[in-house]
Amino acid sequence: MSIPFWIFVIFFVRKVMFVKYAKAFVIMPGGYGTLDEFTEAINLIQTERIPRFPVVLFGREYWKGMLEWLSDTVLKYGNISKEDLSIFTVVDRPKDVVTVIKKFYGKS
């Protein structure tokens, strides 16, 4: 069974629109789709394809394994830089999400 080409076009357009009009991403615990959107956003910021904006991971405990892997493996092997780890912020409280976004945009 083959997938019609228009499915790929719709998926691409959805991803472009998802990032194009975003002022911030708040990434909640989730699955493959969540990881896809998170890594897409940080990759576009890292490669300067889009302007930097707040990317916030919510729930340190949930993301702990991924964060350790990024530091202990991906960074260690030189596939990202230490600065790349500052593209996103990890918080545990809703009010900290608001603080991160307001700080980025210079609002108290």
BATORLO-345492 format. One record per atom (N, C-alpha, C, O, CB): residue number from 1; residue in one letter; x, y, z. Coordinates in steps of 0.02 Angstrom, whole numbers, plus 50000, padded with zeros to 5 digits. Glycine has a CB too. Layout:
REM residues N
{marro=NUM tike=a x=X y=Y z=Z} .
...
REM end
This chain:
REM residues 108
{marro=1 tike=m x=50042 y=49941 z=50000} .
{marro=1 tike=m x=50000 y=50000 z=50000} .
{marro=1 tike=m x=50045 y=50062 z=50000} .
{marro=1 tike=m x=50089 y=50068 z=50042} .
{marro=1 tike=m x=49952 y=50000 z=50061} .
{marro=2 tike=s x=50033 y=50107 z=49954} .
{marro=2 tike=s x=50073 y=50168 z=49952} .
{marro=2 tike=s x=50032 y=50226 z=49982} .
{marro=2 tike=s x=49971 y=50227 z=49980} .
{marro=2 tike=s x=50094 y=50184 z=49880} .
{marro=3 tike=i x=50069 y=50274 z=50008} .
{marro=3 tike=i x=50037 y=50333 z=50038} .
{marro=3 tike=i x=50032 y=50387 z=49984} .
{marro=3 tike=i x=50081 y=50402 z=49951} .
{marro=3 tike=i x=50078 y=50359 z=50100} .
{marro=4 tike=p x=49973 y=50415 z=49975} .
{marro=4 tike=p x=49966 y=50468 z=49924} .
{marro=4 tike=p x=50011 y=50527 z=49939} .
{marro=4 tike=p x=50022 y=50545 z=49997} .
{marro=4 tike=p x=49893 y=50491 z=49920} .
{marro=5 tike=f x=50037 y=50557 z=49886} .
{marro=5 tike=f x=50083 y=50614 z=49892} .
{marro=5 tike=f x=50052 y=50672 z=49931} .
{marro=5 tike=f x=50087 y=50705 z=49969} .
{marro=5 tike=f x=50104 y=50637 z=49824} .
{marro=6 tike=w x=49988 y=50684 z=49921} .
{marro=6 tike=w x=49956 y=50741 z=49954} .
{marro=6 tike=w x=49958 y=50736 z=50030} .
{marro=6 tike=w x=49955 y=50787 z=50064} .
{marro=6 tike=w x=49884 y=50747 z=49932} .
{marro=7 tike=i x=49963 y=50676 z=50057} .
{marro=7 tike=i x=49969 y=50667 z=50130} .
{marro=7 tike=i x=50034 y=50700 z=50154} .
{marro=7 tike=i x=50034 y=50734 z=50205} .
{marro=7 tike=i x=49969 y=50591 z=50149} .
{marro=8 tike=f x=50089 y=50691 z=50116} .
{marro=8 tike=f x=50152 y=50721 z=50135} .
{marro=8 tike=f x=50149 y=50797 z=50130} .
{marro=8 tike=f x=50177 y=50832 z=50172} .
{marro=8 tike=f x=50209 y=50694 z=50090} .
{marro=9 tike=v x=50115 y=50823 z=50079} .
{marro=9 tike=v x=50108 y=50895 z=50070} .
{marro=9 tike=v x=50070 y=50925 z=50130} .
{marro=9 tike=v x=50091 y=50976 z=50157} .
{marro=9 tike=v x=50072 y=50911 z=50004} .
{marro=10 tike=i x=50015 y=50894 z=50150} .
{marro=10 tike=i x=49976 y=50918 z=50206} .
{marro=10 tike=i x=50017 y=50916 z=50271} .
{marro=10 tike=i x=50015 y=50963 z=50310} .
{marro=10 tike=i x=49911 y=50876 z=50214} .
{marro=11 tike=f x=50055 y=50862 z=50281} .
{marro=11 tike=f x=50097 y=50856 z=50341} .
{marro=11 tike=f x=50150 y=50911 z=50341} .
{marro=11 tike=f x=50161 y=50943 z=50393} .
{marro=11 tike=f x=50130 y=50787 z=50343} .
{marro=12 tike=f x=50182 y=50923 z=50285} .
{marro=12 tike=f x=50233 y=50976 z=50281} .
{marro=12 tike=f x=50203 y=51044 z=50295} .
{marro=12 tike=f x=50231 y=51083 z=50334} .
{marro=12 tike=f x=50265 y=50975 z=50211} .
{marro=13 tike=v x=50146 y=51059 z=50265} .
{marro=13 tike=v x=50114 y=51124 z=50276} .
{marro=13 tike=v x=50095 y=51132 z=50349} .
{marro=13 tike=v x=50104 y=51187 z=50377} .
{marro=13 tike=v x=50051 y=51130 z=50231} .
{marro=14 tike=r x=50070 y=51080 z=50381} .
{marro=14 tike=r x=50052 y=51083 z=50451} .
{marro=14 tike=r x=50113 y=51099 z=50494} .
{marro=14 tike=r x=50109 y=51141 z=50539} .
{marro=14 tike=r x=50020 y=51016 z=50474} .
{marro=15 tike=k x=50170 y=51067 z=50479} .
{marro=15 tike=k x=50231 y=51080 z=50518} .
{marro=15 tike=k x=50256 y=51151 z=50507} .
{marro=15 tike=k x=50278 y=51183 z=50554} .
{marro=15 tike=k x=50285 y=51029 z=50499} .
{marro=16 tike=v x=50253 y=51175 z=50445} .
{marro=16 tike=v x=50275 y=51243 z=50431} .
{marro=16 tike=v x=50232 y=51293 z=50469} .
{marro=16 tike=v x=50258 y=51338 z=50501} .
{marro=16 tike=v x=50273 y=51258 z=50355} .
{marro=17 tike=m x=50168 y=51285 z=50466} .
{marro=17 tike=m x=50122 y=51331 z=50498} .
{marro=17 tike=m x=50128 y=51328 z=50574} .
{marro=17 tike=m x=50120 y=51378 z=50609} .
{marro=17 tike=m x=50049 y=51316 z=50478} .
{marro=18 tike=f x=50143 y=51269 z=50599} .
{marro=18 tike=f x=50150 y=51259 z=50671} .
{marro=18 tike=f x=50206 y=51302 z=50699} .
{marro=18 tike=f x=50200 y=51331 z=50753} .
{marro=18 tike=f x=50164 y=51185 z=50687} .
{marro=19 tike=v x=50261 y=51307 z=50662} .
{marro=19 tike=v x=50319 y=51345 z=50685} .
{marro=19 tike=v x=50315 y=51418 z=50664} .
{marro=19 tike=v x=50336 y=51462 z=50701} .
{marro=19 tike=v x=50383 y=51314 z=50658} .
{marro=20 tike=k x=50289 y=51431 z=50605} .
{marro=20 tike=k x=50291 y=51499 z=50576} .
{marro=20 tike=k x=50259 y=51552 z=50621} .
{marro=20 tike=k x=50286 y=51607 z=50628} .
{marro=20 tike=k x=50257 y=51499 z=50510} .
{marro=21 tike=y x=50203 y=51536 z=50651} .
{marro=21 tike=y x=50166 y=51585 z=50690} .
{marro=21 tike=y x=50175 y=51578 z=50765} .
{marro=21 tike=y x=50142 y=51614 z=50804} .
{marro=21 tike=y x=50093 y=51581 z=50673} .
{marro=22 tike=a x=50218 y=51532 z=50786} .
{marro=22 tike=a x=50228 y=51521 z=50858} .
{marro=22 tike=a x=50269 y=51578 z=50889} .
{marro=22 tike=a x=50316 y=51602 z=50858} .
{marro=22 tike=a x=50263 y=51454 z=50869} .
{marro=23 tike=k x=50251 y=51597 z=50948} .
{marro=23 tike=k x=50289 y=51645 z=50988} .
{marro=23 tike=k x=50327 y=51610 z=51043} .
{marro=23 tike=k x=50373 y=51638 z=51072} .
{marro=23 tike=k x=50243 y=51700 z=51016} .
{marro=24 tike=a x=50306 y=51549 z=51059} .
{marro=24 tike=a x=50339 y=51507 z=51108} .
{marro=24 tike=a x=50312 y=51436 z=51101} .
{marro=24 tike=a x=50257 y=51426 z=51077} .
{marro=24 tike=a x=50327 y=51533 z=51181} .
{marro=25 tike=f x=50352 y=51387 z=51121} .
{marro=25 tike=f x=50330 y=51317 z=51124} .
{marro=25 tike=f x=50334 y=51297 z=51197} .
{marro=25 tike=f x=50386 y=51306 z=51230} .
{marro=25 tike=f x=50374 y=51270 z=51078} .
{marro=26 tike=v x=50281 y=51269 z=51222} .
{marro=26 tike=v x=50281 y=51238 z=51288} .
{marro=26 tike=v x=50270 y=51163 z=51274} .
{marro=26 tike=v x=50216 y=51143 z=51253} .
{marro=26 tike=v x=50226 y=51269 z=51337} .
{marro=27 tike=i x=50320 y=51124 z=51287} .
{marro=27 tike=i x=50320 y=51053 z=51271} .
{marro=27 tike=i x=50301 y=51014 z=51333} .
{marro=27 tike=i x=50339 y=51011 z=51381} .
{marro=27 tike=i x=50388 y=51030 z=51243} .
{marro=28 tike=m x=50242 y=50985 z=51332} .
{marro=28 tike=m x=50217 y=50945 z=51388} .
{marro=28 tike=m x=50239 y=50872 z=51377} .
{marro=28 tike=m x=50255 y=50853 z=51321} .
{marro=28 tike=m x=50140 y=50951 z=51394} .
{marro=29 tike=p x=50238 y=50831 z=51429} .
{marro=29 tike=p x=50255 y=50760 z=51420} .
{marro=29 tike=p x=50210 y=50729 z=51365} .
{marro=29 tike=p x=50150 y=50739 z=51364} .
{marro=29 tike=p x=50246 y=50722 z=51486} .
{marro=30 tike=g x=50242 y=50693 z=51321} .
{marro=30 tike=g x=50205 y=50663 z=51266} .
{marro=30 tike=g x=50246 y=50608 z=51232} .
{marro=30 tike=g x=50296 y=50584 z=51259} .
{marro=30 tike=g x=50185 y=50716 z=51215} .
{marro=31 tike=g x=50224 y=50590 z=51173} .
{marro=31 tike=g x=50255 y=50534 z=51137} .
{marro=31 tike=g x=50295 y=50557 z=51077} .
{marro=31 tike=g x=50326 y=50610 z=51077} .
{marro=31 tike=g x=50202 y=50486 z=51115} .
{marro=32 tike=y x=50294 y=50516 z=51025} .
{marro=32 tike=y x=50333 y=50528 z=50965} .
{marro=32 tike=y x=50317 y=50595 z=50931} .
{marro=32 tike=y x=50362 y=50630 z=50910} .
{marro=32 tike=y x=50324 y=50473 z=50916} .
{marro=33 tike=g x=50253 y=50612 z=50927} .
{marro=33 tike=g x=50234 y=50675 z=50896} .
{marro=33 tike=g x=50262 y=50734 z=50934} .
{marro=33 tike=g x=50286 y=50783 z=50904} .
{marro=33 tike=g x=50158 y=50681 z=50891} .
{marro=34 tike=t x=50260 y=50730 z=51000} .
{marro=34 tike=t x=50287 y=50783 z=51042} .
{marro=34 tike=t x=50362 y=50789 z=51032} .
{marro=34 tike=t x=50389 y=50845 z=51025} .
{marro=34 tike=t x=50270 y=50770 z=51116} .
{marro=35 tike=l x=50397 y=50732 z=51032} .
{marro=35 tike=l x=50469 y=50733 z=51020} .
{marro=35 tike=l x=50486 y=50761 z=50951} .
{marro=35 tike=l x=50535 y=50797 z=50944} .
{marro=35 tike=l x=50498 y=50662 z=51028} .
{marro=36 tike=d x=50446 y=50744 z=50902} .
{marro=36 tike=d x=50456 y=50769 z=50834} .
{marro=36 tike=d x=50451 y=50845 z=50833} .
{marro=36 tike=d x=50493 y=50878 z=50804} .
{marro=36 tike=d x=50406 y=50737 z=50786} .
{marro=37 tike=e x=50399 y=50871 z=50863} .
{marro=37 tike=e x=50389 y=50944 z=50863} .
{marro=37 tike=e x=50443 y=50979 z=50903} .
{marro=37 tike=e x=50466 y=51033 z=50884} .
{marro=37 tike=e x=50320 y=50961 z=50890} .
{marro=38 tike=f x=50463 y=50950 z=50960} .
{marro=38 tike=f x=50516 y=50980 z=51000} .
{marro=38 tike=f x=50582 y=50982 z=50961} .
{marro=38 tike=f x=50613 y=51035 z=50956} .
{marro=38 tike=f x=50525 y=50940 z=51065} .
{marro=39 tike=t x=50602 y=50925 z=50933} .
{marro=39 tike=t x=50666 y=50923 z=50898} .
{marro=39 tike=t x=50664 y=50965 z=50834} .
{marro=39 tike=t x=50715 y=50994 z=50815} .
{marro=39 tike=t x=50685 y=50851 z=50881} .
{marro=40 tike=e x=50607 y=50968 z=50801} .
{marro=40 tike=e x=50600 y=51011 z=50742} .
{marro=40 tike=e x=50613 y=51084 z=50761} .
{marro=40 tike=e x=50650 y=51120 z=50727} .
{marro=40 tike=e x=50530 y=51003 z=50710} .
{marro=41 tike=a x=50582 y=51106 z=50815} .
{marro=41 tike=a x=50589 y=51176 z=50837} .
{marro=41 tike=a x=50661 y=51192 z=50856} .
{marro=41 tike=a x=50689 y=51242 z=50834} .
{marro=41 tike=a x=50543 y=51190 z=50895} .
{marro=42 tike=i x=50692 y=51149 z=50896} .
{marro=42 tike=i x=50760 y=51164 z=50918} .
{marro=42 tike=i x=50811 y=51158 z=50861} .
{marro=42 tike=i x=50861 y=51193 z=50860} .
{marro=42 tike=i x=50781 y=51119 z=50976} .
{marro=43 tike=n x=50797 y=51113 z=50813} .
{marro=43 tike=n x=50841 y=51107 z=50755} .
{marro=43 tike=n x=50837 y=51170 z=50712} .
{marro=43 tike=n x=50888 y=51194 z=50688} .
{marro=43 tike=n x=50823 y=51046 z=50715} .
{marro=44 tike=l x=50777 y=51195 z=50700} .
{marro=44 tike=l x=50768 y=51256 z=50660} .
{marro=44 tike=l x=50800 y=51316 z=50694} .
{marro=44 tike=l x=50828 y=51360 z=50660} .
{marro=44 tike=l x=50694 y=51269 z=50647} .
{marro=45 tike=i x=50796 y=51319 z=50760} .
{marro=45 tike=i x=50829 y=51374 z=50797} .
{marro=45 tike=i x=50905 y=51365 z=50794} .
{marro=45 tike=i x=50942 y=51413 z=50781} .
{marro=45 tike=i x=50805 y=51376 z=50871} .
{marro=46 tike=q x=50929 y=51304 z=50805} .
{marro=46 tike=q x=51000 y=51290 z=50805} .
{marro=46 tike=q x=51032 y=51308 z=50737} .
{marro=46 tike=q x=51087 y=51335 z=50735} .
{marro=46 tike=q x=51013 y=51217 z=50821} .
{marro=47 tike=t x=50999 y=51291 z=50683} .
{marro=47 tike=t x=51026 y=51303 z=50616} .
{marro=47 tike=t x=51008 y=51373 z=50589} .
{marro=47 tike=t x=51022 y=51389 z=50532} .
{marro=47 tike=t x=51000 y=51250 z=50569} .
{marro=48 tike=e x=50977 y=51413 z=50632} .
{marro=48 tike=e x=50958 y=51482 z=50616} .
{marro=48 tike=e x=50912 y=51487 z=50555} .
{marro=48 tike=e x=50916 y=51534 z=50516} .
{marro=48 tike=e x=51021 y=51523 z=50604} .
{marro=49 tike=r x=50869 y=51438 z=50548} .
{marro=49 tike=r x=50818 y=51439 z=50495} .
{marro=49 tike=r x=50758 y=51481 z=50516} .
{marro=49 tike=r x=50721 y=51507 z=50475} .
{marro=49 tike=r x=50796 y=51368 z=50476} .
{marro=50 tike=i x=50749 y=51486 z=50582} .
{marro=50 tike=i x=50696 y=51528 z=50610} .
{marro=50 tike=i x=50726 y=51569 z=50667} .
{marro=50 tike=i x=50777 y=51549 z=50696} .
{marro=50 tike=i x=50636 y=51485 z=50635} .
{marro=51 tike=p x=50696 y=51626 z=50684} .
{marro=51 tike=p x=50720 y=51665 z=50741} .
{marro=51 tike=p x=50711 y=51626 z=50806} .
{marro=51 tike=p x=50665 y=51586 z=50813} .
{marro=51 tike=p x=50684 y=51734 z=50745} .
{marro=52 tike=r x=50753 y=51640 z=50853} .
{marro=52 tike=r x=50749 y=51608 z=50919} .
{marro=52 tike=r x=50684 y=51630 z=50954} .
{marro=52 tike=r x=50665 y=51689 z=50949} .
{marro=52 tike=r x=50811 y=51626 z=50963} .
{marro=53 tike=f x=50652 y=51585 z=50988} .
{marro=53 tike=f x=50593 y=51599 z=51030} .
{marro=53 tike=f x=50594 y=51549 z=51087} .
{marro=53 tike=f x=50629 y=51499 z=51084} .
{marro=53 tike=f x=50527 y=51594 z=50988} .
{marro=54 tike=p x=50556 y=51562 z=51141} .
{marro=54 tike=p x=50559 y=51518 z=51198} .
{marro=54 tike=p x=50533 y=51447 z=51182} .
{marro=54 tike=p x=50479 y=51438 z=51154} .
{marro=54 tike=p x=50518 y=51547 z=51255} .
{marro=55 tike=v x=50573 y=51398 z=51201} .
{marro=55 tike=v x=50553 y=51328 z=51198} .
{marro=55 tike=v x=50560 y=51302 z=51269} .
{marro=55 tike=v x=50615 y=51301 z=51297} .
{marro=55 tike=v x=50597 y=51286 z=51146} .
{marro=56 tike=v x=50504 y=51282 z=51298} .
{marro=56 tike=v x=50502 y=51263 z=51369} .
{marro=56 tike=v x=50479 y=51191 z=51376} .
{marro=56 tike=v x=50425 y=51173 z=51354} .
{marro=56 tike=v x=50456 y=51311 z=51409} .
{marro=57 tike=l x=50522 y=51150 z=51407} .
{marro=57 tike=l x=50502 y=51081 z=51424} .
{marro=57 tike=l x=50471 y=51083 z=51493} .
{marro=57 tike=l x=50501 y=51110 z=51540} .
{marro=57 tike=l x=50564 y=51032 z=51422} .
{marro=58 tike=f x=50411 y=51056 z=51499} .
{marro=58 tike=f x=50376 y=51057 z=51563} .
{marro=58 tike=f x=50381 y=50988 z=51596} .
{marro=58 tike=f x=50362 y=50938 z=51566} .
{marro=58 tike=f x=50302 y=51078 z=51555} .
{marro=59 tike=g x=50407 y=50986 z=51657} .
{marro=59 tike=g x=50411 y=50924 z=51695} .
{marro=59 tike=g x=50480 y=50892 z=51692} .
{marro=59 tike=g x=50493 y=50846 z=51653} .
{marro=59 tike=g x=50361 y=50875 z=51668} .
{marro=60 tike=r x=50525 y=50917 z=51734} .
{marro=60 tike=r x=50594 y=50895 z=51736} .
{marro=60 tike=r x=50600 y=50819 z=51743} .
{marro=60 tike=r x=50642 y=50787 z=51711} .
{marro=60 tike=r x=50631 y=50929 z=51792} .
{marro=61 tike=e x=50559 y=50790 z=51786} .
{marro=61 tike=e x=50563 y=50717 z=51798} .
{marro=61 tike=e x=50548 y=50678 z=51734} .
{marro=61 tike=e x=50581 y=50629 z=51719} .
{marro=61 tike=e x=50514 y=50697 z=51854} .
{marro=62 tike=y x=50497 y=50700 z=51697} .
{marro=62 tike=y x=50478 y=50665 z=51635} .
{marro=62 tike=y x=50535 y=50668 z=51583} .
{marro=62 tike=y x=50549 y=50619 z=51550} .
{marro=62 tike=y x=50414 y=50696 z=51607} .
{marro=63 tike=w x=50567 y=50727 z=51576} .
{marro=63 tike=w x=50617 y=50737 z=51525} .
{marro=63 tike=w x=50687 y=50719 z=51548} .
{marro=63 tike=w x=50735 y=50723 z=51508} .
{marro=63 tike=w x=50616 y=50809 z=51503} .
{marro=64 tike=k x=50695 y=50697 z=51610} .
{marro=64 tike=k x=50760 y=50684 z=51640} .
{marro=64 tike=k x=50803 y=50637 z=51597} .
{marro=64 tike=k x=50862 y=50653 z=51585} .
{marro=64 tike=k x=50752 y=50655 z=51708} .
{marro=65 tike=g x=50777 y=50582 z=51575} .
{marro=65 tike=g x=50815 y=50534 z=51535} .
{marro=65 tike=g x=50840 y=50563 z=51470} .
{marro=65 tike=g x=50897 y=50553 z=51450} .
{marro=65 tike=g x=50774 y=50473 z=51521} .
{marro=66 tike=m x=50797 y=50601 z=51436} .
{marro=66 tike=m x=50817 y=50631 z=51373} .
{marro=66 tike=m x=50871 y=50684 z=51384} .
{marro=66 tike=m x=50918 y=50689 z=51346} .
{marro=66 tike=m x=50755 y=50662 z=51338} .
{marro=67 tike=l x=50863 y=50724 z=51438} .
{marro=67 tike=l x=50912 y=50776 z=51453} .
{marro=67 tike=l x=50980 y=50746 z=51469} .
{marro=67 tike=l x=51031 y=50772 z=51448} .
{marro=67 tike=l x=50888 y=50819 z=51511} .
{marro=68 tike=e x=50980 y=50691 z=51506} .
{marro=68 tike=e x=51042 y=50656 z=51522} .
{marro=68 tike=e x=51074 y=50629 z=51459} .
{marro=68 tike=e x=51135 y=50634 z=51450} .
{marro=68 tike=e x=51030 y=50599 z=51572} .
{marro=69 tike=w x=51034 y=50601 z=51414} .
{marro=69 tike=w x=51060 y=50574 z=51351} .
{marro=69 tike=w x=51090 y=50630 z=51308} .
{marro=69 tike=w x=51143 y=50621 z=51279} .
{marro=69 tike=w x=51003 y=50538 z=51313} .
{marro=70 tike=l x=51056 y=50687 z=51305} .
{marro=70 tike=l x=51083 y=50743 z=51267} .
{marro=70 tike=l x=51151 y=50765 z=51294} .
{marro=70 tike=l x=51197 y=50777 z=51256} .
{marro=70 tike=l x=51033 y=50801 z=51268} .
{marro=71 tike=s x=51156 y=50769 z=51360} .
{marro=71 tike=s x=51219 y=50791 z=51391} .
{marro=71 tike=s x=51273 y=50738 z=51390} .
{marro=71 tike=s x=51330 y=50751 z=51371} .
{marro=71 tike=s x=51207 y=50812 z=51463} .
{marro=72 tike=d x=51254 y=50677 z=51409} .
{marro=72 tike=d x=51303 y=50624 z=51418} .
{marro=72 tike=d x=51324 y=50588 z=51354} .
{marro=72 tike=d x=51377 y=50557 z=51351} .
{marro=72 tike=d x=51276 y=50573 z=51466} .
{marro=73 tike=t x=51283 y=50593 z=51303} .
{marro=73 tike=t x=51298 y=50557 z=51241} .
{marro=73 tike=t x=51306 y=50605 z=51182} .
{marro=73 tike=t x=51359 y=50609 z=51152} .
{marro=73 tike=t x=51244 y=50506 z=51225} .
{marro=74 tike=v x=51253 y=50642 z=51166} .
{marro=74 tike=v x=51254 y=50684 z=51106} .
{marro=74 tike=v x=51306 y=50739 z=51113} .
{marro=74 tike=v x=51345 y=50750 z=51066} .
{marro=74 tike=v x=51184 y=50715 z=51094} .
{marro=75 tike=l x=51308 y=50773 z=51169} .
{marro=75 tike=l x=51358 y=50825 z=51181} .
{marro=75 tike=l x=51428 y=50795 z=51185} .
{marro=75 tike=l x=51475 y=50821 z=51155} .
{marro=75 tike=l x=51342 y=50864 z=51245} .
{marro=76 tike=k x=51434 y=50741 z=51222} .
{marro=76 tike=k x=51498 y=50708 z=51232} .
{marro=76 tike=k x=51530 y=50687 z=51165} .
{marro=76 tike=k x=51591 y=50693 z=51157} .
{marro=76 tike=k x=51490 y=50646 z=51276} .
{marro=77 tike=y x=51490 y=50665 z=51118} .
{marro=77 tike=y x=51515 y=50644 z=51053} .
{marro=77 tike=y x=51524 y=50702 z=51005} .
{marro=77 tike=y x=51544 y=50692 z=50947} .
{marro=77 tike=y x=51469 y=50592 z=51022} .
{marro=78 tike=g x=51509 y=50763 z=51027} .
{marro=78 tike=g x=51520 y=50822 z=50987} .
{marro=78 tike=g x=51467 y=50834 z=50933} .
{marro=78 tike=g x=51480 y=50871 z=50886} .
{marro=78 tike=g x=51586 y=50817 z=50955} .
{marro=79 tike=n x=51409 y=50804 z=50941} .
{marro=79 tike=n x=51357 y=50813 z=50891} .
{marro=79 tike=n x=51314 y=50875 z=50903} .
{marro=79 tike=n x=51277 y=50896 z=50859} .
{marro=79 tike=n x=51313 y=50752 z=50889} .
{marro=80 tike=i x=51319 y=50903 z=50962} .
{marro=80 tike=i x=51290 y=50968 z=50978} .
{marro=80 tike=i x=51341 y=51006 z=51021} .
{marro=80 tike=i x=51387 y=50976 z=51048} .
{marro=80 tike=i x=51220 y=50961 z=51015} .
{marro=81 tike=s x=51331 y=51071 z=51026} .
{marro=81 tike=s x=51375 y=51110 z=51069} .
{marro=81 tike=s x=51341 y=51123 z=51136} .
{marro=81 tike=s x=51280 y=51113 z=51142} .
{marro=81 tike=s x=51395 y=51177 z=51035} .
{marro=82 tike=k x=51379 y=51144 z=51185} .
{marro=82 tike=k x=51350 y=51160 z=51250} .
{marro=82 tike=k x=51298 y=51215 z=51243} .
{marro=82 tike=k x=51247 y=51215 z=51278} .
{marro=82 tike=k x=51406 y=51182 z=51299} .
{marro=83 tike=e x=51310 y=51263 z=51198} .
{marro=83 tike=e x=51262 y=51318 z=51186} .
{marro=83 tike=e x=51196 y=51291 z=51159} .
{marro=83 tike=e x=51143 y=51320 z=51172} .
{marro=83 tike=e x=51292 y=51369 z=51137} .
{marro=84 tike=d x=51198 y=51237 z=51122} .
{marro=84 tike=d x=51136 y=51208 z=51095} .
{marro=84 tike=d x=51089 y=51185 z=51150} .
{marro=84 tike=d x=51028 y=51184 z=51141} .
{marro=84 tike=d x=51152 y=51149 z=51049} .
{marro=85 tike=l x=51117 y=51168 z=51207} .
{marro=85 tike=l x=51074 y=51147 z=51263} .
{marro=85 tike=l x=51038 y=51206 z=51295} .
{marro=85 tike=l x=50993 y=51197 z=51335} .
{marro=85 tike=l x=51116 y=51112 z=51316} .
{marro=86 tike=s x=51058 y=51267 z=51276} .
{marro=86 tike=s x=51024 y=51327 z=51304} .
{marro=86 tike=s x=50967 y=51350 z=51258} .
{marro=86 tike=s x=50935 y=51401 z=51272} .
{marro=86 tike=s x=51074 y=51383 z=51314} .
{marro=87 tike=i x=50954 y=51315 z=51204} .
{marro=87 tike=i x=50899 y=51333 z=51159} .
{marro=87 tike=i x=50832 y=51324 z=51195} .
{marro=87 tike=i x=50784 y=51358 z=51179} .
{marro=87 tike=i x=50901 y=51289 z=51095} .
{marro=88 tike=f x=50830 y=51279 z=51242} .
{marro=88 tike=f x=50768 y=51265 z=51278} .
{marro=88 tike=f x=50779 y=51271 z=51354} .
{marro=88 tike=f x=50836 y=51269 z=51378} .
{marro=88 tike=f x=50740 y=51196 z=51261} .
{marro=89 tike=t x=50724 y=51278 z=51390} .
{marro=89 tike=t x=50725 y=51284 z=51463} .
{marro=89 tike=t x=50680 y=51230 z=51491} .
{marro=89 tike=t x=50629 y=51213 z=51462} .
{marro=89 tike=t x=50702 y=51355 z=51486} .
{marro=90 tike=v x=50698 y=51203 z=51549} .
{marro=90 tike=v x=50658 y=51152 z=51583} .
{marro=90 tike=v x=50630 y=51182 z=51647} .
{marro=90 tike=v x=50667 y=51211 z=51687} .
{marro=90 tike=v x=50700 y=51087 z=51598} .
{marro=91 tike=v x=50564 y=51175 z=51657} .
{marro=91 tike=v x=50531 y=51201 z=51717} .
{marro=91 tike=v x=50483 y=51149 z=51744} .
{marro=91 tike=v x=50464 y=51101 z=51711} .
{marro=91 tike=v x=50494 y=51267 z=51701} .
{marro=92 tike=d x=50463 y=51160 z=51807} .
{marro=92 tike=d x=50416 y=51115 z=51840} .
{marro=92 tike=d x=50350 y=51147 z=51860} .
{marro=92 tike=d x=50302 y=51112 z=51877} .
{marro=92 tike=d x=50448 y=51085 z=51900} .
{marro=93 tike=r x=50347 y=51213 z=51858} .
{marro=93 tike=r x=50286 y=51246 z=51881} .
{marro=93 tike=r x=50257 y=51290 z=51825} .
{marro=93 tike=r x=50295 y=51321 z=51788} .
{marro=93 tike=r x=50300 y=51290 z=51944} .
{marro=94 tike=p x=50191 y=51292 z=51820} .
{marro=94 tike=p x=50160 y=51334 z=51768} .
{marro=94 tike=p x=50182 y=51407 z=51771} .
{marro=94 tike=p x=50193 y=51438 z=51719} .
{marro=94 tike=p x=50085 y=51331 z=51775} .
{marro=95 tike=k x=50190 y=51433 z=51831} .
{marro=95 tike=k x=50211 y=51504 z=51836} .
{marro=95 tike=k x=50281 y=51514 z=51809} .
{marro=95 tike=k x=50297 y=51569 z=51786} .
{marro=95 tike=k x=50207 y=51528 z=51908} .
{marro=96 tike=d x=50323 y=51462 z=51811} .
{marro=96 tike=d x=50390 y=51468 z=51783} .
{marro=96 tike=d x=50389 y=51470 z=51706} .
{marro=96 tike=d x=50431 y=51501 z=51675} .
{marro=96 tike=d x=50434 y=51410 z=51807} .
{marro=97 tike=v x=50340 y=51437 z=51677} .
{marro=97 tike=v x=50331 y=51441 z=51604} .
{marro=97 tike=v x=50318 y=51513 z=51585} .
{marro=97 tike=v x=50349 y=51540 z=51539} .
{marro=97 tike=v x=50272 y=51395 z=51580} .
{marro=98 tike=v x=50272 y=51545 z=51620} .
{marro=98 tike=v x=50254 y=51615 z=51606} .
{marro=98 tike=v x=50315 y=51660 z=51617} .
{marro=98 tike=v x=50328 y=51705 z=51577} .
{marro=98 tike=v x=50196 y=51638 z=51652} .
{marro=99 tike=t x=50353 y=51648 z=51669} .
{marro=99 tike=t x=50413 y=51688 z=51684} .
{marro=99 tike=t x=50463 y=51683 z=51627} .
{marro=99 tike=t x=50491 y=51734 z=51606} .
{marro=99 tike=t x=50445 y=51665 z=51749} .
{marro=100 tike=v x=50476 y=51623 z=51603} .
{marro=100 tike=v x=50524 y=51612 z=51548} .
{marro=100 tike=v x=50503 y=51651 z=51486} .
{marro=100 tike=v x=50544 y=51685 z=51455} .
{marro=100 tike=v x=50531 y=51537 z=51532} .
{marro=101 tike=i x=50440 y=51646 z=51468} .
{marro=101 tike=i x=50415 y=51680 z=51408} .
{marro=101 tike=i x=50417 y=51755 z=51416} .
{marro=101 tike=i x=50439 y=51791 z=51371} .
{marro=101 tike=i x=50343 y=51657 z=51392} .
{marro=102 tike=k x=50394 y=51780 z=51474} .
{marro=102 tike=k x=50395 y=51852 z=51485} .
{marro=102 tike=k x=50467 y=51879 z=51486} .
{marro=102 tike=k x=50480 y=51933 z=51458} .
{marro=102 tike=k x=50361 y=51869 z=51551} .
{marro=103 tike=k x=50513 y=51843 z=51516} .
{marro=103 tike=k x=50583 y=51865 z=51519} .
{marro=103 tike=k x=50611 y=51869 z=51448} .
{marro=103 tike=k x=50647 y=51916 z=51431} .
{marro=103 tike=k x=50625 y=51816 z=51562} .
{marro=104 tike=f x=50596 y=51820 z=51407} .
{marro=104 tike=f x=50621 y=51820 z=51338} .
{marro=104 tike=f x=50598 y=51882 z=51300} .
{marro=104 tike=f x=50637 y=51913 z=51264} .
{marro=104 tike=f x=50598 y=51756 z=51301} .
{marro=105 tike=y x=50535 y=51900 z=51309} .
{marro=105 tike=y x=50507 y=51957 z=51273} .
{marro=105 tike=y x=50515 y=52023 z=51311} .
{marro=105 tike=y x=50487 y=52074 z=51291} .
{marro=105 tike=y x=50434 y=51945 z=51258} .
{marro=106 tike=g x=50553 y=52022 z=51366} .
{marro=106 tike=g x=50568 y=52083 z=51403} .
{marro=106 tike=g x=50510 y=52112 z=51440} .
{marro=106 tike=g x=50505 y=52173 z=51448} .
{marro=106 tike=g x=50594 y=52134 z=51357} .
{marro=107 tike=k x=50464 y=52069 z=51463} .
{marro=107 tike=k x=50406 y=52093 z=51500} .
{marro=107 tike=k x=50410 y=52065 z=51571} .
{marro=107 tike=k x=50429 y=52008 z=51582} .
{marro=107 tike=k x=50340 y=52071 z=51466} .
{marro=108 tike=s x=50393 y=52107 z=51620} .
{marro=108 tike=s x=50397 y=52085 z=51690} .
{marro=108 tike=s x=50333 y=52051 z=51711} .
{marro=108 tike=s x=50327 y=52030 z=51768} .
{marro=108 tike=s x=50411 y=52145 z=51736} .
REM end
